[in-house]
Amino acid sequence: MAKIAVFHNTLDFEGGADMVCLRVCAALDDSHEVTLVTLSETAPERVASKFDIPFDASVATPPANRPLAAGLNLIAPYVGAQLPARSVALRAYLRRRLDEFDAVVSTANEIALPGPSVQYVHFPQFHGHRTETTDAGRLDGVWSRLAAPTRSQLRDRTRLLANSAWTADVTADLYGVRPTVCHPPVDPIDGRAWADREPVVLVLGRIAPDKRVLDAIDVIDRLNERGHALRCHVVGSAPAAYREYVRQVETAAAQRDTVRLETDASRERVETLLGRYRYGLNMKPTEHFGMAVAEYVAAGMVPFAPNEGGQVDVLDGDDRLLFHGVTGAVDAIATALDTDLRPFLARDRFTTDRFATAVRRHVSAIIR
């Protein structure tokens, strides 16, 4: 049994990356002594409950964790999530305790560490100025100098993983090392037979500007203008960091009888809706993987997503499901409605068992 630190910069956004973090903890907890090292205002148990994941790991947080996390969340609507800054601060804390652990698993992207590690990249958090697929903040260079790994570090004692082939390509371009693709865990979700499902479009995920929820509502408006009697159900967490955008979405939903908004739904409730509705829509371009899109597939829905990023993996590159922009989304969904398109993608491509086995294998390789 080894002592493993799971490094995760914050759980406060309660999204797919946080689910992956907790799945890693659960995968390793039976065989190792696991400590989750995080800078979070949100309790891990709350997020674990949301995703229906058992959580028994120890938790280690920096001094003044809650006020620091709360302060970062308070200014996030104006300066962004500052995930690299959180990683730099948390890394400084972890480095003082590294002697307590046999290895580190980072579920918060790449990070410079002196010892053996497995690093799971959702999207590279440093050197953003070198890529066109992210909006690098003004302090990107500072954070990168402080905590970005070197190519030799990534090659020596690090197992580098990525959530999609697209993310792996971006990482390889930045660091000269291509991660092994390890898709996040998404198990098949029980649902109604197609004939018994409601013709509703589900928009699932964090309510935030990058998710373009208002664009999804625009798509529904345009489809109804074309004569398709469609309703939309927006379901997702409403992080305090995005409270201004959440208010805009609340206002838009209140102005329409075709749109319903539901925040902080339980995992049981989310799975009920996934199994009840026919269609799922994601509007974020260059999604690093597309957890909600994968759940649409796993639940037997017909999913739609932008033809960019990791969600192309999830939808197997099928042009019937992929689009560019709001107009493209309207056209794709309208065509599916007109042709009575049914679900056809395999629902069991990304199971938890597969993910957990891969994580254990990579961790075993670095602690031998």
LUMFI-824624 format. One record per residue: residue in one letter; x negated, y, z of N, C-alpha, C in turn. Coordinates in steps of 0.1 Angstrom, whole numbers, padded with zeros to 4 digits, always signed. Layout:
BEGIN
aXYZXYZXYZ;...
***
This chain:
BEGIN
m-0009-0012+0000+0000+0000+0000-0009+0012+0000;a-0007+0021-0010-0015+0033-0011-0006+0045-0006;k-0014+0056-0002-0007+0068+0002-0007+0077-0011;i+0006+0080-0015+0008+0088-0028+0014+0101-0025;a+0009+0112-0030+0015+0125-0030+0022+0127-0043;v+0035+0130-0042+0043+0134-0054+0043+0149-0054;f+0037+0155-0064+0036+0170-0064+0047+0175-0073;h+0055+0184-0068+0066+0190-0075+0068+0204-0071;n+0066+0214-0080+0066+0228-0076+0078+0233-0070;t+0090+0229-0075+0103+0233-0068+0114+0224-0072;l+0123+0222-0063+0136+0215-0066+0148+0224-0067;d+0145+0237-0067+0155+0247-0065+0164+0249-0077;f+0160+0244-0089+0168+0245-0101+0177+0233-0104;e+0175+0222-0096+0184+0211-0096+0187+0206-0110;g+0176+0205-0118+0178+0200-0132+0171+0187-0135;g+0169+0184-0147+0164+0171-0151+0150+0168-0146;a+0141+0178-0145+0128+0176-0140+0128+0172-0125;d+0138+0178-0118+0140+0174-0104+0145+0160-0102;m+0154+0156-0111+0158+0142-0111+0147+0132-0114;v+0138+0136-0123+0126+0127-0126+0117+0126-0114;c+0115+0137-0107+0107+0137-0095+0113+0127-0084;l+0126+0128-0082+0132+0119-0072+0132+0105-0077;r+0133+0103-0090+0132+0089-0095+0118+0083-0093;v+0108+0092-0094+0094+0087-0092+0093+0083-0077;c+0098+0092-0068+0097+0089-0054+0104+0075-0051;a+0115+0073-0057+0123+0061-0054+0115+0049-0060;a+0109+0050-0072+0102+0039-0078+0090+0035-0070;l+0084+0044-0063+0071+0041-0056+0073+0038-0042;d+0085+0042-0036+0087+0041-0022+0086+0027-0016;d+0090+0017-0023+0090+0003-0018+0076-0002-0016;s+0067+0002-0025+0053-0003-0025+0042+0006-0019;h+0046+0018-0017+0036+0028-0013+0041+0037-0002;e+0033+0044+0005+0037+0055+0014+0037+0068+0006;v+0049+0073+0004+0051+0084-0005+0054+0097+0003;t+0047+0108-0001+0050+0121+0005+0053+0131-0007;l+0065+0137-0006+0069+0147-0016+0063+0160-0012;v+0054+0166-0020+0048+0179-0017+0055+0189-0026;t+0062+0199-0020+0070+0208-0028+0072+0221-0021;l+0075+0231-0030+0078+0245-0025+0092+0248-0028;s+0101+0245-0019+0116+0245-0023+0124+0251-0012;e+0134+0259-0015+0144+0263-0006+0155+0252-0004;t+0157+0244-0015+0167+0233-0015+0161+0221-0009;a+0169+0214+0000+0165+0202+0006+0165+0191-0004;p+0154+0182-0004+0154+0171-0014+0166+0162-0013;e+0171+0160+0000+0183+0151+0001+0195+0156-0006;r+0196+0169-0007+0208+0175-0014+0207+0172-0029;v+0195+0174-0035+0193+0171-0049+0194+0156-0052;a+0189+0148-0043+0190+0133-0044+0205+0129-0044;s+0212+0135-0035+0227+0132-0035+0234+0135-0047;k+0230+0147-0053+0236+0151-0065+0234+0141-0077;f+0222+0136-0077+0219+0126-0088+0221+0112-0084;d+0226+0109-0072+0229+0096-0066+0216+0088-0066;i+0205+0093-0061+0192+0087-0060+0189+0085-0045;p+0185+0073-0041+0180+0071-0027+0168+0079-0024;f+0167+0085-0013+0155+0093-0010+0150+0090+0005;d+0138+0084+0006+0133+0080+0019+0119+0085+0021;a+0113+0093+0012+0100+0098+0013+0098+0108+0023;s+0086+0110+0028+0083+0121+0037+0082+0134+0028;v+0083+0145+0035+0083+0158+0027+0072+0167+0034;a+0064+0173+0026+0054+0182+0030+0056+0196+0023;t+0057+0207+0030+0058+0220+0024+0048+0229+0029;p+0044+0240+0022+0034+0249+0027+0040+0258+0038;p+0031+0264+0046+0036+0274+0056+0045+0284+0050;a+0055+0288+0057+0065+0298+0052+0072+0294+0039;n+0074+0281+0038+0080+0275+0026+0093+0282+0022;r+0102+0282+0032+0116+0286+0029+0117+0301+0025;p+0110+0310+0033+0111+0324+0029+0104+0327+0015;l+0093+0320+0013+0086+0321+0000+0094+0317-0011;a+0100+0305-0010+0109+0300-0021+0121+0309-0023;a+0127+0313-0012+0139+0322-0012+0135+0335-0019;g+0123+0340-0016+0119+0353-0023+0117+0351-0038;l+0111+0340-0042+0109+0337-0056+0122+0335-0063;n+0132+0329-0056+0145+0327-0062+0153+0340-0063;l+0150+0349-0054+0157+0362-0054+0153+0371-0066;i+0140+0370-0069+0135+0379-0080+0135+0372-0093;a+0139+0359-0094+0139+0351-0106+0147+0357-0117;p+0159+0363-0114+0167+0369-0125+0160+0380-0132;y+0150+0386-0126+0143+0398-0132+0130+0394-0137;v+0123+0384-0131+0109+0381-0136+0107+0367-0141;g+0118+0359-0141+0117+0345-0145+0115+0336-0134;a+0115+0323-0137+0114+0313-0126+0100+0312-0120;q+0090+0317-0127+0076+0317-0122+0072+0303-0118;l+0074+0293-0126+0070+0279-0122+0055+0278-0122;p+0047+0283-0131+0033+0282-0130+0028+0288-0117;a+0033+0300-0113+0029+0306-0100+0032+0297-0088;r+0044+0290-0088+0047+0281-0078+0037+0269-0078;s+0034+0264-0090+0024+0253-0090+0011+0257-0085;v+0006+0269-0088-0007+0274-0083-0007+0275-0068;a+0004+0280-0062+0005+0281-0048+0006+0268-0041;l+0014+0259-0047+0015+0245-0041+0002+0237-0042;r-0005+0239-0053-0018+0232-0055-0028+0236-0044;a-0028+0249-0041-0037+0254-0030-0034+0247-0017;y-0022+0245-0014-0018+0238-0002-0021+0223-0003;l-0019+0217-0014-0022+0202-0016-0037+0200-0015;r-0045+0208-0021-0059+0206-0021-0065+0205-0007;r-0059+0212+0003-0063+0212+0017-0060+0199+0023;r-0051+0191+0017-0046+0178+0023-0050+0166+0014;l-0058+0168+0004-0060+0157-0006-0067+0145+0001;d-0075+0147+0011-0081+0136+0018-0071+0126+0024;e-0059+0131+0026-0048+0122+0032-0042+0112+0022;f-0045+0114+0009-0038+0106-0001-0048+0099-0010;d-0044+0087-0015-0052+0079-0024-0050+0084-0038;a-0039+0090-0042-0037+0095-0055-0025+0105-0055;v-0024+0112-0066-0013+0122-0067-0005+0119-0080;v+0008+0120-0079+0016+0120-0091+0023+0133-0092;s+0019+0141-0103+0026+0153-0105+0038+0151-0114;t+0049+0155-0109+0061+0155-0118+0065+0170-0122;a+0055+0179-0120+0056+0193-0124+0045+0196-0134;n+0044+0188-0144+0035+0191-0155+0020+0189-0152;e+0012+0194-0161-0002+0193-0159-0008+0202-0148;i-0018+0197-0141-0024+0205-0130-0038+0200-0128;a-0047+0210-0125-0061+0206-0122-0062+0200-0108;l-0066+0187-0108-0068+0180-0096-0081+0172-0096;p-0089+0171-0085-0102+0165-0085-0101+0149-0084;g-0090+0144-0080-0090+0129-0078-0081+0122-0088;p-0078+0109-0086-0070+0102-0095-0055+0107-0095;s-0049+0108-0107-0036+0113-0107-0028+0107-0120;v-0015+0107-0118-0006+0105-0130+0001+0118-0131;q+0002+0124-0143+0008+0137-0145+0018+0136-0156;y+0031+0140-0152+0042+0138-0160+0046+0152-0166;v+0044+0154-0179+0046+0167-0185+0060+0168-0191;h+0068+0177-0186+0081+0180-0192+0079+0190-0203;f+0070+0200-0201+0064+0209-0211+0052+0215-0204;p+0041+0217-0212+0029+0223-0206+0032+0237-0199;q+0027+0238-0187+0030+0250-0180+0019+0261-0181;f+0008+0257-0186-0003+0267-0188-0007+0269-0202;h-0015+0279-0205-0019+0283-0218-0007+0286-0228;g+0003+0291-0222+0015+0294-0230+0013+0303-0242;h+0002+0312-0241-0001+0321-0252-0006+0314-0264;r-0009+0301-0262-0015+0294-0274-0004+0286-0282;t+0008+0287-0277+0019+0280-0284+0030+0289-0287;e+0037+0287-0298+0049+0295-0302+0062+0290-0296;t+0061+0279-0289+0074+0273-0284+0077+0277-0270;t+0070+0287-0264+0074+0292-0251+0071+0307-0250;d+0077+0313-0241+0075+0327-0238+0065+0329-0227;a+0052+0330-0230+0042+0331-0219+0044+0344-0211;g+0044+0343-0198+0044+0355-0190+0031+0363-0191;r+0032+0375-0186+0020+0383-0186+0009+0378-0178;l+0012+0369-0168+0001+0364-0159-0003+0350-0163;d+0002+0345-0175-0002+0332-0180-0017+0329-0179;g-0025+0339-0184-0039+0337-0184-0045+0335-0170;v-0039+0343-0160-0044+0341-0146-0041+0328-0141;w-0028+0323-0142-0024+0310-0137-0032+0299-0144;s-0034+0301-0157-0042+0290-0164-0056+0289-0159;r-0063+0301-0157-0076+0300-0152-0077+0294-0138;l-0067+0296-0130-0067+0291-0116-0064+0276-0115;a-0055+0271-0124-0050+0257-0121-0048+0248-0133;a-0051+0253-0145-0050+0244-0157-0061+0234-0157;p-0058+0222-0160-0069+0211-0161-0077+0213-0174;t-0089+0208-0173-0098+0208-0185-0096+0195-0192;r-0100+0194-0204-0099+0182-0212-0106+0171-0206;s-0118+0173-0200-0125+0162-0193-0117+0157-0181;q-0111+0166-0174-0103+0161-0162-0091+0152-0167;l-0085+0156-0178-0074+0148-0182-0078+0135-0188;r-0090+0134-0192-0095+0121-0198-0101+0112-0187;d-0107+0118-0177-0114+0110-0167-0106+0101-0158;r-0098+0107-0149-0091+0100-0139-0076+0103-0139;t-0071+0107-0150-0057+0111-0151-0050+0103-0161;r-0038+0098-0158-0029+0092-0167-0019+0103-0171;l-0019+0107-0183-0010+0118-0188+0002+0112-0195;l+0014+0116-0190+0027+0111-0196+0035+0124-0201;a+0044+0121-0210+0052+0132-0215+0066+0126-0217;n+0076+0135-0216+0090+0131-0217+0095+0129-0231;s+0088+0133-0241+0092+0131-0255+0080+0132-0264;a+0082+0127-0276+0071+0128-0286+0068+0142-0289;w+0078+0151-0290+0076+0165-0292+0068+0171-0282;t+0071+0169-0269+0063+0174-0258+0048+0169-0259;a+0047+0156-0262+0034+0150-0263+0025+0157-0274;d+0032+0160-0285+0025+0167-0296+0020+0181-0291;v+0029+0188-0285+0025+0202-0280+0014+0201-0270;t+0014+0191-0261+0004+0189-0251-0010+0186-0258;a-0009+0177-0268-0021+0174-0275-0027+0186-0282;d-0019+0194-0288-0024+0206-0294-0031+0215-0285;l-0026+0216-0272-0032+0225-0262-0045+0220-0256;y-0045+0207-0253-0055+0201-0245-0064+0191-0252;g-0060+0187-0264-0068+0177-0271-0067+0163-0266;v-0057+0161-0257-0054+0147-0252-0039+0145-0253;r-0035+0134-0260-0021+0132-0262-0015+0122-0251;p-0005+0127-0244+0001+0119-0234+0008+0106-0240;t+0010+0097-0231+0018+0085-0234+0033+0090-0232;v+0042+0087-0242+0056+0090-0241+0063+0081-0231;c+0069+0087-0221+0077+0079-0211+0090+0087-0209;h+0100+0083-0216+0113+0090-0216+0119+0090-0202;p+0125+0101-0197+0132+0101-0184+0142+0090-0183;p+0146+0086-0171+0156+0076-0169+0170+0081-0170;v+0178+0074-0179+0192+0076-0181+0199+0063-0183;d+0207+0058-0173+0214+0045-0174+0227+0047-0181;p+0232+0036-0187+0245+0036-0193+0256+0040-0183;i+0265+0047-0188+0276+0052-0179+0289+0047-0184;d+0297+0041-0175+0310+0035-0179+0319+0046-0183;g+0328+0043-0192+0338+0053-0197+0350+0046-0203;r+0359+0054-0207+0371+0049-0213+0368+0045-0228;a+0377+0037-0233+0377+0034-0247+0379+0046-0255;w+0374+0047-0267+0374+0059-0275+0389+0064-0277;a+0398+0055-0279+0412+0059-0282+0418+0066-0269;d+0412+0063-0258+0418+0068-0245+0411+0081-0240;r+0401+0085-0247+0393+0097-0243+0400+0110-0248;e+0398+0120-0240+0403+0133-0244+0394+0140-0254;p+0400+0147-0264+0392+0154-0274+0387+0167-0268;v+0378+0166-0258+0373+0178-0251+0358+0178-0253;v+0352+0190-0255+0337+0192-0256+0332+0194-0242;l+0323+0186-0237+0316+0188-0224+0303+0195-0227;v+0301+0205-0219+0288+0212-0219+0282+0210-0205;l+0272+0202-0204+0267+0197-0191+0253+0202-0189;g+0250+0207-0177+0236+0211-0174+0236+0224-0166;r+0224+0228-0162+0222+0240-0155+0227+0252-0162;i+0234+0261-0155+0240+0273-0161+0230+0283-0160;a+0223+0285-0172+0211+0294-0172+0210+0300-0186;p+0203+0311-0188+0202+0317-0201+0196+0308-0211;d+0186+0300-0207+0179+0292-0217+0188+0281-0222;k+0198+0277-0215+0208+0267-0219+0218+0272-0229;r+0219+0285-0230+0228+0292-0240+0243+0287-0239;v+0248+0287-0226+0261+0283-0224+0271+0292-0231;l+0268+0305-0231+0277+0315-0238+0278+0312-0253;d+0267+0307-0259+0267+0303-0273+0277+0291-0275;a+0277+0282-0265+0286+0270-0266+0300+0274-0266;i+0303+0284-0257+0317+0290-0257+0320+0296-0270;d+0311+0303-0276+0313+0309-0289+0316+0298-0300;v+0309+0287-0299+0312+0276-0308+0326+0271-0307;i+0331+0270-0295+0345+0265-0293+0355+0275-0298;d+0352+0288-0296+0360+0299-0301+0362+0297-0317;r+0350+0295-0323+0350+0295-0338+0357+0282-0343;l+0356+0271-0336+0363+0259-0340+0378+0260-0338;n+0382+0267-0328+0396+0269-0326+0402+0279-0337;e+0393+0289-0341+0397+0298-0352+0399+0290-0365;r+0392+0279-0367+0393+0271-0379+0405+0261-0378;g+0412+0261-0367+0423+0253-0366+0422+0240-0358;h+0410+0238-0352+0407+0226-0344+0411+0229-0330;a+0421+0222-0325+0426+0225-0311+0417+0218-0301;l+0406+0225-0298+0396+0220-0289+0395+0227-0276;r+0393+0220-0265+0390+0226-0252+0375+0223-0248;c+0370+0231-0240+0356+0230-0235+0356+0229-0220;h+0347+0220-0215+0346+0220-0200+0331+0221-0197;v+0327+0233-0191+0313+0236-0187+0311+0231-0173;v+0301+0222-0171+0299+0216-0158+0284+0217-0155;g+0280+0223-0144+0266+0224-0141+0263+0231-0128;s+0250+0230-0124+0246+0237-0112+0245+0252-0115;a+0247+0260-0105+0246+0275-0107+0235+0280-0097;p+0223+0278-0101+0212+0283-0092+0212+0298-0089;a+0208+0301-0077+0209+0316-0073+0200+0324-0082;a+0189+0318-0088+0180+0325-0096+0187+0330-0109;y+0198+0324-0113+0205+0328-0125+0218+0334-0122;r+0220+0340-0111+0234+0344-0107+0240+0354-0116;e+0232+0363-0122+0237+0373-0132+0243+0366-0144;y+0236+0356-0149+0241+0348-0161+0253+0340-0157;v+0253+0334-0145+0264+0326-0141+0277+0335-0141;r+0275+0347-0136+0287+0356-0136+0292+0359-0150;q+0283+0360-0159+0288+0362-0173+0296+0350-0178;v+0291+0338-0175+0298+0326-0179+0311+0325-0172;e+0312+0328-0159+0324+0328-0152+0334+0338-0158;t+0330+0349-0162+0339+0359-0169+0344+0354-0182;a+0335+0348-0190+0339+0343-0203+0349+0332-0202;a+0347+0323-0192+0356+0312-0190+0370+0317-0185;a+0370+0327-0176+0382+0332-0171+0391+0339-0182;q+0384+0344-0192+0391+0351-0203+0397+0341-0213;r+0395+0328-0212+0400+0319-0222+0407+0307-0215;d+0418+0303-0221+0425+0291-0216+0419+0278-0222;t+0410+0280-0231+0403+0268-0238+0390+0264-0231;v+0386+0272-0221+0373+0269-0214+0375+0268-0199;r+0370+0257-0194+0370+0255-0179+0356+0254-0174;l+0353+0261-0163+0340+0261-0157+0340+0254-0143;e+0331+0245-0141+0330+0238-0128+0315+0237-0124;t+0312+0243-0112+0299+0243-0107+0297+0233-0095;d+0285+0229-0093+0282+0220-0082+0290+0208-0081;a+0293+0201-0092+0301+0189-0092+0292+0178-0087;s+0299+0168-0080+0291+0157-0075+0287+0148-0087;r+0278+0139-0084+0274+0129-0095+0286+0121-0099;e+0294+0116-0089+0306+0108-0093+0315+0116-0102;r+0317+0129-0099+0325+0137-0108+0320+0138-0122;v+0307+0141-0123+0300+0142-0136+0302+0130-0144;e+0300+0118-0138+0301+0106-0145+0315+0103-0149;t+0325+0107-0141+0339+0106-0145+0342+0114-0158;l+0337+0126-0158+0339+0135-0170+0332+0129-0182;l+0319+0124-0180+0312+0119-0192+0320+0107-0198;g+0327+0099-0189+0334+0088-0194+0348+0091-0199;r+0352+0104-0197+0366+0108-0200+0367+0115-0214;y+0356+0123-0217+0357+0131-0229+0350+0125-0241;r+0353+0130-0253+0347+0124-0265+0334+0131-0270;y+0333+0144-0267+0322+0151-0273+0313+0158-0263;g+0300+0158-0266+0291+0165-0257+0283+0175-0266;l+0280+0187-0260+0273+0197-0268+0262+0203-0259;n+0250+0204-0265+0239+0212-0259+0235+0222-0269;m+0232+0234-0264+0228+0246-0273+0214+0250-0272;k+0206+0245-0262+0193+0250-0260+0183+0245-0271;p+0177+0253-0279+0167+0249-0289+0155+0244-0281;t+0147+0236-0288+0134+0231-0283+0136+0226-0268;e+0146+0218-0266+0148+0211-0254+0136+0202-0252;h+0130+0201-0241+0118+0193-0239+0121+0178-0240;f+0132+0174-0235+0138+0161-0237+0152+0162-0240;g+0160+0167-0231+0175+0168-0233+0182+0158-0224;m+0181+0160-0211+0188+0150-0202+0203+0149-0204;a+0209+0161-0206+0224+0161-0208+0227+0153-0221;v+0219+0156-0231+0222+0149-0244+0220+0134-0242;a+0210+0130-0235+0208+0115-0233+0220+0110-0225;e+0226+0117-0216+0237+0113-0208+0250+0112-0217;y+0251+0121-0226+0262+0120-0236+0261+0107-0243;v+0249+0103-0248+0247+0091-0255+0250+0079-0246;a+0245+0079-0234+0247+0068-0224+0261+0066-0220;a+0269+0076-0221+0283+0075-0217+0292+0072-0229;g+0287+0070-0241+0295+0066-0253+0302+0078-0259;m+0297+0090-0258+0302+0102-0264+0296+0104-0278;v+0301+0113-0285+0295+0118-0297+0288+0131-0294;p+0274+0131-0294+0267+0143-0289+0262+0152-0300;f+0260+0164-0297+0255+0174-0307+0244+0182-0300;a+0234+0185-0308+0223+0193-0302+0214+0199-0313;p+0207+0210-0310+0198+0216-0320+0188+0207-0325;n+0184+0209-0338+0175+0200-0345+0161+0204-0342;e+0157+0205-0329+0144+0209-0324+0141+0202-0311;g+0128+0201-0308+0124+0196-0295+0127+0181-0293;g+0126+0177-0280+0127+0163-0276+0141+0157-0279;q+0151+0165-0280+0165+0159-0282+0166+0153-0296;v+0157+0156-0305+0156+0149-0318+0153+0134-0315;d+0144+0131-0306+0142+0117-0302+0154+0111-0297;v+0161+0118-0288+0173+0112-0281+0184+0109-0292;l+0186+0117-0302+0196+0115-0312+0191+0108-0324;d+0179+0102-0323+0173+0094-0333+0172+0101-0347;g+0171+0114-0346+0169+0122-0358+0181+0122-0368;d+0193+0119-0363+0205+0118-0372+0210+0131-0375;d+0211+0134-0388+0216+0148-0392+0230+0151-0389;r+0238+0140-0387+0252+0142-0384+0254+0149-0370;l+0244+0147-0362+0245+0152-0348+0236+0164-0345;l+0227+0167-0354+0218+0178-0352+0221+0190-0360;f+0218+0202-0355+0222+0214-0362+0212+0226-0359;h+0213+0237-0366+0206+0249-0364+0215+0260-0361;g+0215+0266-0349+0222+0278-0346+0237+0275-0344;v+0244+0286-0340+0258+0285-0337+0267+0281-0349;t+0264+0286-0360+0271+0283-0372+0269+0268-0376;g+0257+0263-0374+0254+0249-0377+0261+0240-0367;a+0262+0244-0355+0270+0236-0345+0284+0235-0348;v+0290+0247-0352+0304+0247-0356+0306+0237-0368;d+0298+0238-0378+0299+0229-0390+0298+0215-0386;a+0288+0211-0378+0285+0197-0374+0297+0191-0367;i+0303+0199-0357+0314+0194-0349+0327+0193-0358;a+0329+0203-0366+0340+0203-0375+0340+0191-0385;t+0328+0188-0390+0327+0176-0399+0330+0164-0391;a+0325+0162-0379+0327+0151-0371+0342+0149-0368;l+0349+0160-0365+0363+0159-0363+0371+0155-0376;d+0367+0161-0387+0374+0158-0400+0372+0144-0404;t+0360+0138-0401+0357+0124-0406+0359+0114-0395;d+0364+0118-0383+0366+0109-0372+0353+0101-0368;l+0342+0108-0367+0329+0102-0363+0330+0096-0349;r+0326+0083-0348+0326+0076-0336+0312+0075-0330;p+0310+0071-0317+0297+0069-0312+0290+0057-0319;f+0277+0059-0321+0270+0048-0328+0256+0046-0323;l+0251+0054-0314+0237+0053-0308+0237+0043-0297;a+0226+0036-0295+0225+0026-0284+0226+0034-0270;r+0233+0028-0261+0235+0035-0248+0224+0032-0237;d+0216+0022-0240+0207+0017-0230+0192+0019-0233;r+0189+0029-0241+0175+0031-0245+0166+0036-0234;f+0172+0043-0224+0164+0050-0214+0167+0046-0199;t+0167+0034-0196+0172+0029-0183+0162+0032-0172;t+0168+0033-0160+0159+0036-0148+0149+0024-0146;d+0153+0012-0148+0144+0001-0146+0132+0002-0155;r+0134+0006-0167+0123+0008-0177+0114+0019-0172;f+0120+0030-0168+0112+0041-0163+0104+0038-0150;a+0110+0032-0141+0104+0028-0128+0092+0018-0130;t+0094+0009-0139+0084-0001-0142+0072+0006-0148;a+0074+0016-0157+0063+0023-0163+0056+0032-0153;v+0063+0038-0144+0056+0047-0134+0048+0038-0125;r+0053+0027-0120+0045+0018-0112+0033+0013-0119;r+0034+0010-0131+0022+0005-0139+0011+0015-0140;h+0015+0028-0143+0005+0038-0144-0001+0042-0131;v+0007+0042-0120+0001+0044-0107-0009+0033-0102;s-0005+0021-0105-0013+0009-0101-0027+0011-0108;a-0027+0015-0121-0039+0016-0129-0049+0026-0123;i-0044+0037-0116-0053+0047-0111-0058+0045-0097;i-0052+0035-0090-0056+0033-0076-0063+0019-0074;r-0066+0013-0085-0074+0000-0084-0088+0003-0079;
***
